[in-house]
Amino acid sequence: MSFDALFCFAMMWTIGGSIADDKTVNYRKSFNAFMKGISKAVKFPDQGECYDFIYEPKAKDWVSWETYIKAYQPLSEQMYQ
C-alpha cells in the first residue's frame, strides 16, 4: 500500500494542485471525489478533502497537515508595518 499511497499523493499534487475553482463548477471537489475513489488499495480519511492530508510512510497512514504546522506566535516586542 505504501507505493500506491505515495503515487496517489504525488498525483494529487501534480495534477490536482493546478486545478482552480470556477464560478459554475467546483473542479477541486470533483477531483477530490476522483482521488478518493481511484484506488481500492489507498484509503483516504473520510473527513476533509484529500488535500488536507499527507501520507506518512513511517506510520503507513494519512496524517493531517496540521500535525506539521506550528501555531503562529507573533513577536510582541517587534513593530510590524
Residue, then its C-alpha position, 0 to 999 in steps of 0.5 A: m500500500s505504501f507505493d500506491a499511497l505515495f503515487c496517489f499523493a504525488m498525483m494529487w499534487t501534480i495534477g490536482g494542485s493546478i486545478a482552480d475553482d470556477k464560478t459554475v463548477n467546483y473542479r477541486k471537489s470533483f477531483n477530490a471525489f476522483m482521488k478518493g475513489i481511484s484506488k481500492a488499495v489507498k484509503f483516504p480519511d473520510q473527513g476533509e478533502c484529500y488535500d488536507f492530508i499527507y501520507e506518512p510512510k513511517a506510520k503507513d497512514w494519512v496524517s493531517w497537515e496540521t500535525y506539521i504546522k506550528a501555531y503562529q506566535p507573533l513577536s510582541e516586542q517587534m513593530y510590524q508595518 
